[in-house]
Amino acid sequence: MSPDEIVSTHPTLTLSDVHAALAYFFENREAIEKDVQEGREFVDQLRAGQPSIFEKARRRNARSRK
């Protein structure tokens, strides 16, 4: 999306806000992308140890049918 489209979609933001956020991102891109990747890895680790909500529901339904 262009900065103008972002402002149109999110009217609480100003064009200045969007440009400031973009400037911050580009000045800190490596650190931000590292944080995002670490967050994704953390979520993957959590999910690996737990069944999904759908799997839990399937198991519960299977137990209740017995």
N, CA, C and O of each residue as an XYZ file, in Angstrom:
264
protein
N       0.839     -1.179      0.000
C       0.000      0.000      0.000
C       0.889      1.249      0.000
O       1.981      1.254      0.570
N       0.419      2.252     -0.620
C       1.135      3.522     -0.606
C       0.832      4.235      0.715
O      -0.143      3.896      1.386
N       1.647      5.210      1.092
C       1.335      5.963      2.314
C      -0.064      6.593      2.279
O      -0.762      6.604      3.293
N      -0.471      7.111      1.131
C      -1.812      7.698      1.027
C      -2.897      6.647      1.239
O      -3.914      6.925      1.874
N      -2.687      5.448      0.714
C      -3.673      4.373      0.893
C      -3.747      3.952      2.358
O      -4.827      3.647      2.866
N      -2.613      3.936      3.028
C      -2.590      3.575      4.452
C      -3.409      4.588      5.251
O      -4.207      4.206      6.107
N      -3.212      5.878      4.975
C      -3.968      6.923      5.675
C      -5.458      6.792      5.376
O      -6.285      6.984      6.267
N      -5.807      6.471      4.142
C      -7.228      6.302      3.782
C      -7.848      5.136      4.536
O      -9.001      5.201      4.961
N      -7.078      4.078      4.696
C      -7.573      2.881      5.360
C      -7.607      3.047      6.874
O      -8.461      2.470      7.547
N      -6.689      3.824      7.400
C      -6.568      4.041      8.854
C      -6.640      5.541      9.137
O      -5.606      6.186      9.307
N      -7.832      6.092      9.189
C      -7.992      7.543      9.297
C      -7.439      8.177     10.573
O      -7.304      9.399     10.644
N      -7.118      7.371     11.575
C      -6.523      7.946     12.784
C      -5.051      8.294     12.577
O      -4.461      9.010     13.387
N      -4.452      7.785     11.486
C      -3.059      8.090     11.159
C      -2.982      9.291     10.241
O      -3.892      9.547      9.452
N      -1.890     10.022     10.352
C      -1.632     11.106      9.415
C      -0.559     10.646      8.448
O       0.134      9.659      8.693
N      -0.434     11.354      7.370
C       0.613     11.042      6.405
C       1.985     11.161      7.072
O       2.897     10.388      6.778
N       2.117     12.116      7.953
C       3.356     12.286      8.698
C       3.652     11.054      9.561
O       4.799     10.616      9.646
N       2.616     10.496     10.201
C       2.774      9.275     11.005
C       3.309      8.129     10.152
O       4.234      7.419     10.548
N       2.715      7.965      8.987
C       3.106      6.861      8.102
C       4.552      7.037      7.649
O       5.328      6.081      7.658
N       4.914      8.246      7.256
C       6.288      8.491      6.820
C       7.282      8.295      7.969
O       8.384      7.788      7.759
N       6.900      8.690      9.157
C       7.775      8.482     10.318
C       7.955      6.989     10.593
O       9.060      6.538     10.894
N       6.874      6.232     10.491
C       6.963      4.783     10.716
C       7.822      4.116      9.652
O       8.629      3.237      9.955
N       7.647      4.536      8.412
C       8.469      3.972      7.337
C       9.941      4.313      7.530
O      10.811      3.464      7.334
N      10.220      5.552      7.913
C      11.609      5.955      8.152
C      12.215      5.128      9.278
O      13.351      4.666      9.175
N      11.449      4.945     10.357
C      11.932      4.137     11.471
C      12.216      2.708     11.020
O      13.253      2.136     11.358
N      11.296      2.142     10.264
C      11.481      0.773      9.782
C      12.762      0.653      8.953
O      13.581     -0.234      9.190
N      12.925      1.542      7.992
C      14.090      1.426      7.124
C      15.401      1.706      7.860
O      16.446      1.180      7.474
N      15.363      2.517      8.900
C      16.560      2.770      9.703
C      16.879      1.600     10.632
O      18.019      1.444     11.068
N      15.873      0.780     10.935
C      16.033     -0.320     11.903
C      15.605     -1.658     11.325
O      15.254     -2.575     12.067
N      15.632     -1.770     10.023
C      15.088     -2.942      9.343
C      15.677     -4.257      9.836
O      14.938     -5.208     10.091
N      16.987     -4.321      9.970
C      17.625     -5.576     10.369
C      17.146     -6.027     11.753
O      16.817     -7.198     11.942
N      17.105     -5.117     12.704
C      16.665     -5.466     14.061
C      15.185     -5.854     14.076
O      14.798     -6.798     14.764
N      14.369     -5.136     13.329
C      12.930     -5.440     13.283
C      12.702     -6.810     12.657
O      11.925     -7.608     13.182
N      13.366     -7.086     11.551
C      13.199     -8.391     10.904
C      13.708     -9.519     11.789
O      13.145    -10.613     11.778
N      14.761     -9.268     12.553
C      15.271    -10.273     13.490
C      14.235    -10.541     14.576
O      13.977    -11.696     14.914
N      13.637     -9.482     15.128
C      12.597     -9.644     16.150
C      11.398    -10.414     15.609
O      10.859    -11.284     16.293
N      10.984    -10.103     14.398
C       9.854    -10.801     13.779
C      10.182    -12.282     13.622
O       9.357    -13.139     13.940
N      11.376    -12.586     13.134
C      11.776    -13.982     12.943
C      11.835    -14.721     14.277
O      11.391    -15.865     14.376
N      12.377    -14.075     15.293
C      12.433    -14.712     16.617
C      11.022    -14.969     17.147
O      10.775    -15.999     17.774
N      10.113    -14.057     16.904
C       8.726    -14.260     17.319
C       8.091    -15.438     16.614
O       7.376    -16.229     17.229
N       8.352    -15.555     15.323
C       7.803    -16.690     14.566
C       8.381    -18.008     15.067
O       7.659    -18.997     15.192
N       9.682    -18.024     15.354
C      10.311    -19.246     15.862
C       9.738    -19.621     17.230
O       9.521    -20.798     17.517
N       9.496    -18.618     18.066
C       8.911    -18.863     19.383
C       7.520    -19.474     19.247
O       7.195    -20.436     19.943
N       6.708    -18.928     18.367
C       5.361    -19.459     18.134
C       5.445    -20.893     17.618
O       4.687    -21.759     18.055
N       6.363    -21.140     16.693
C       6.532    -22.502     16.164
C       6.898    -23.474     17.278
O       6.398    -24.598     17.302
N       7.774    -23.055     18.210
C       8.157    -23.916     19.329
C       6.959    -24.198     20.231
O       6.771    -25.326     20.686
N       6.156    -23.181     20.485
C       4.962    -23.385     21.307
C       3.991    -24.346     20.637
O       3.445    -25.246     21.275
N       3.787    -24.142     19.349
C       2.856    -25.004     18.622
C       3.354    -26.436     18.527
O       2.551    -27.369     18.530
N       4.659    -26.625     18.443
C       5.220    -27.974     18.305
C       4.933    -28.806     19.547
O       4.810    -30.028     19.461
N       4.827    -28.159     20.695
C       4.601    -28.885     21.931
C       3.141    -29.058     22.289
O       2.826    -29.748     23.258
N       2.252    -28.456     21.541
C       0.839    -28.487     21.872
C       0.008    -28.849     20.649
O       0.297    -28.382     19.547
N      -1.004    -29.661     20.826
C      -1.902    -29.903     19.693
C      -2.716    -28.645     19.399
O      -2.935    -27.818     20.285
N      -3.148    -28.510     18.188
C      -3.962    -27.351     17.818
C      -5.308    -27.424     18.527
O      -5.689    -28.474     19.044
N      -6.011    -26.329     18.548
C      -7.334    -26.287     19.167
C      -8.289    -27.255     18.459
O      -9.187    -27.818     19.086
N      -8.090    -27.441     17.162
C      -8.929    -28.370     16.405
C      -8.640    -29.808     16.805
O      -9.553    -30.625     16.913
N      -7.364    -30.114     17.026
C      -7.003    -31.466     17.464
C      -7.555    -31.726     18.866
O      -8.042    -32.821     19.146
N      -7.483    -30.741     19.733
C      -8.034    -30.898     21.081
C      -9.537    -31.160     21.017
O     -10.047    -32.032     21.721
N     -10.242    -30.413     20.178
C     -11.690    -30.602     20.037
C     -11.996    -31.985     19.474
O     -12.933    -32.640     19.931
N     -11.226    -32.440     18.493
C     -11.441    -33.756     17.912
C     -11.262    -34.836     18.966
O     -12.057    -35.771     19.045
N     -10.205    -34.705     19.786
C      -9.957    -35.691     20.843
C     -11.073    -35.688     21.878
O     -11.511    -36.745     22.331
N     -11.529    -34.494     22.250
C     -12.607    -34.380     23.238
C     -13.880    -35.023     22.696
O     -14.572    -35.744     23.415
N     -14.185    -34.762     21.436
C     -15.383    -35.356     20.841
C     -15.261    -36.869     20.746
O     -16.240    -37.580     20.969
N     -14.085    -37.369     20.423
C     -13.876    -38.815     20.343
C     -14.066    -39.452     21.718
O     -14.656    -40.527     21.824
N     -13.566    -38.793     22.781
C     -13.730    -39.335     24.146
C     -15.194    -39.328     24.569
O     -15.657    -40.263     25.223
N     -15.913    -38.297     24.204
C     -17.309    -38.204     24.642
C     -18.210    -39.196     23.916
O     -19.298    -39.501     24.403
N     -17.787    -39.700     22.776
C     -18.566    -40.678     22.022
C     -18.419    -42.093     22.591
O     -19.220    -42.976     22.285
N     -17.405    -42.299     23.407
C     -17.149    -43.652     23.945
C     -18.068    -43.985     25.058
O     -17.988    -45.078     25.619
